[in-house]
Amino acid sequence: MTAPTLVGPRVTLRAYRDDDRVARQRHGWHREIERGYGDDTPTRAMTDDEVEAWAGYLAAKTRAGAVCWAVEVDGELVGHAFLFDVREGGRKARLALGMYAPQFIGRGLGTETIRLMLRHAFGTLGMHRVDLKVLDFNDRAIAAYRACGFVEEGRERESCWVDGRWNDDVVMGVLDREFAAVDAQQE
């Protein structure tokens, strides 16, 4: 599915370009961010092979039907956003997003990205429901999702080993009418 360009007050969601490889590689890996995905990659530079694998991952997700956006702020690539498992018949989809470096976290960019994605999912695509999974210790992400109308629906208990202990995946979802009510309050 081709990613349409979505423009918010600070964030632009757009299709990926070939030159995004350079920007992604420049940001490298950050343990704090990778930990939020359940990974233990240390903070370090991203190799040429890793950036090529990243580009291949994006291409594979797109071929599988996901809407894949580059998250851009002030002309700089700062993260990624996906709508995947889009089921037109069932009118539901799954959402995921992530920022590439700590300086992009805690500024409301994720919340703005989520709102843009949900407006597209519910408005343009006609979805009824969007859901996601987030690790139970990722308080910042959970707060951003709640600010956009997501509610906790359940947990996948002890689904991810991080920092020497088992952690739950929190399953969250939002319905079209719930997001519409939250979004109207933000206007």
ABEGO torsion letter per residue (X at the ends): XBBBBBBBAABBBBBBBAAAAAAAAAAEBBAAAAAAAGBABBBBBBBAAAAAAAAAAAAAAAAAGBBBBBBBBGGBBABBBBBBGBBAAAGBBBBBBBBABAAABGAGAAAAAAAAAAAAAAAAAGBABBBBBBBAABAAAAAAAAAAGBBBAEBBBGABBBGGBBBBBBBBBBBAAAAAAAAAAAX
